Amino acid sequence: MPAAAVPEATPAPSVCYTISELAREFDLTTRAIRFYEDCGLLTPERGGPGGRNRVYSARDRTRLKLTLRGKRLGLSLAEIKGLVDMYESPRDSVPQLKRFLQVLGEHRAQLEQQLADLEITLDEVRAHEKDARRLLAEGERRKA
C-alpha cells in the first residue's frame, strides 16, 4: 500500500476529476465515493452553482486508489485513513513503513486466527457429515 514519495520541487499538473469519472475509473458508485468523503479520506473542492459539484484533485484520486488497495487487504477504514494520512506528512518514510508493517502484522494475525477457526469448524462439519452418512446407511440397511 505504500505510495512512492513525490518530490515537492515538481508541482503536479492541475488535473481535476468529477465524481462520475472517479466512479467509472474505479468501478464504484458515487455513493461509495461520497461515503469515503464523509470518512475524511477524500476532500474535494466544491464548484458550480451553490458549490454543489465536487471537484476531485489528483491527490484525491491517489487517496481513493490507496483506500481501495487497503480495503482489498482487509484493513478498516480507520486504519486506511491513518496510513494514507501519514503519507502526506514529512518526507521520512521510515515511521510510515513501520506503522504499515505493524498494521499488516496485526491484520495477518487476525486472518490467521480466522483461518484456524474456520479449519476447526470445517473439521466439525466433516465429522457431522460422516456421522449423518453412517446413520443414514444404518437406517437404509434396517429398511431393506
Secondary structure, DSSP 8 states (H G I E B T S, - for coil): -------TTS-----EE-HHHHHHHHT--HHHHHHHHHTTS---EEESGGG-EEEEEHHHHHHHHHHHHHHHTT--HHHHHHHHHHTTS-S--HHHHHHHHHHHHHHHHHHHHHHHHHHHHHHHHHHHHHHHHHHHHHHHHHH-
